[in-house]
Amino acid sequence: MELAAIILVIVVALAFDYTNGFHDAANAIATSVATRALAPRTALIMAAVMNLIGAFLGTEVASTVGKGIIAPPQGDAGLLVVLAALIGAIVWNLVTWYFGLPSSSSHALIGGLVGAALAAAGGVQWAGVIDKVVIPMVLSPIVGFVLAGLVMTALLWIFRKGRPAQLTRGFRHAQTVSAAAMALGHGLQDAQKTMGVIVLALVVGGYHEGFEVPWWVVLLSAGALSAGTYAGGWRIMRTLGRRIIDLDPPRGFAAEMTASAVLYTTAFAFAAPISTTQTITSSILGVGATKRLSAVRWNVAGNIAVAWVLTLPMAALVAALAYWALSFLLPG
C-alpha cells in the first residue's frame, strides 16, 4: 500500500507544481509584457526555460520544507497528511487563479502542510513555521516595497537628464535581463518546495533517508513547474501588469531586479521559502509609489493583501477537510 500511496503523492505533488507554474507565471513576466518589452508568448518561453534552470541551482529551501515545517508519522498515516496538504494547496491555488488574485502558492503549500498535520493531531514544528515562514512572510513584502522605491528613485536621479524616448527603448531591452533574472529566482524558490514535499513523502514512506534531494526529484519538479509556467496565467498577469499601476519600462525593470535580489538572498542566505508573488507585487507597489501615491490602485492592492492574509488559514482549512475526508474514505 505504501508504494502506491507514495506514487499517488508524487503525482499530486507534481500537479501542485504545475498549478504553481501557471498560477505564478505572471510573477516573472507580467511587468515585461505590460511594458511591451516582451511579447507574451516569447516571455512565457523565456520564463519556462529560466524556471527550469533555476530549479537546479540549489536545494536549501527544499530541505526547509521537507523537515522544518511538520513531522508527520511514518507510513500510510504520514502519506495521508502529505496528500491532504497538497490537495489544500491545489484547491486554494485554483480558487485564487479563478479570481485573478496573485496569492502565494508557497504559503498555500505551507498552510496545507500545517492544516493537515493539525487535523492528524499534531506534528507541526511551530518554531520552523515562525522563523522560516511567518517572519519572512511579513518582512519580504516590506523589504521589496522599500528597496524597489529606493532603486527607482536612484534610477530617476541617474537618468534625470536622459531623453524619455531613448530611456524607454533602453529599459525595454534591459527588461529582457530583469525578467529572466526574476524567472530564474522563481525556479530557484518554487520548484524546491515541491522537491521538499516529495522527499518528505519518500522519508515517511520508508523509501529514503535524510533530506538530500535525489536527482530525479529535481528533474521532475523542474519539469512540472516549467510546463505550468509555459501554460501561462493570464488572469493574474492582467492584475500584476495593468491593474495595480500602469507600468513603464524603467519601473518594470526596477521592480523585477529588486524582486530577483530578494528571492536570491532569501534562498541562498536563509533557506526561507518566501513568496515570489508577494515579492514582485510589493516591488511593483514600491516603484509605483515613486510616481505618486495616487498612481497606485490601492483598492486592487487591498484585495491582493486580503488574499495574502487568507492564504495560510484557508489552505490549512481545506487541507484539514481533505484529511478528514480521506481518513473516512480510506480507513486504516
Steps between C-alpha positions, in 0.01 A plus 500: 500500500780742587662486155167573329438783748845649436443491125164671548656770719775562245245533219290744705816693600590542134142613431546764771832597340323541166228721652776695674656559158193637324381680814836676544604546136393861538762553772782486250355658188194716575701821524697428179182416308318806637778734389524319162862410563412142409221341299283276721593168337869591486488599865337168596762297313780697666339464843452124456863450400633715787268323746651171386856626547424665834368175643847347475679778690442377855304286745523701823137610487391141423668388820309764699165389356580132538617494860438843653120543486331177614604161637230257381483138619668227299317279254160544339381738774780743416440470127135585559609823671722596206228415246241709684747791521550493124124489436453806722772691314368406155141598584606841633724557197208431267261723696736800497593437136132503404451840663829636362654555843879464522507303825797295610533138384779466755280602790217284365733201524624594847142559616400165356780321686409668829125441460539134412745444787262665747211289374717194563542612864829683494846482351536871416845645564387845605850641543576419137167642384561828680870537415491378140148595391320760713791740555614491133133531395475828689846636420541413131216724371626788715855454375374468141291818525771714661789367293309536172415858590866574571616333178245694296594827670866434419416427135296820474793702634766324287304542177337835585658667194430218256261517210172322586470318167857368515462397864179313424668303221806430715303377797283281277818318399617492862172340603591192299781448751296593808208276400741211445653564844153499654407173328826343615421604858150355468643167390755509780234560765184327387624175346679425826176505696366209297835323534473533877150350509598205280806426715280526810265239348794271420633532855169431678436214258833341587653531152760768579724601788596858576379801304749514217302544178550220242582612147180356356290703747677817385439408137129422545437812710684724257314356203154531655559862609639593160208338317251681722675830441479454124127431534474856627297683760325772305244598764767579759727653238237766433480581872875536547576664168215747463256521789740602779676777306565597139863393481767650276825318408723670764257412779455148365877454498538633855221277633639185338860557607394575857279192524776282352751622758262421786430149363868413462593637842228315690566172315879490532556688826198396708351191326161667551207401273372851430222594262611610155151648456524721807851606408426618145165654596652704783782606266245620244326697774834647606595627155145625444509707816801695366281632220234625737295323762181545301658317205464174693152347498493436871160329488651228279801483732259460791327205333839339445594557864179327610593199285845497661356500852243230419736263319660325799179443702278417201746252349539351848121467533461333160787263581345410835167427332681293237677303772175421681330403172788276396511342845129416467536364146822311570464367857798323645 
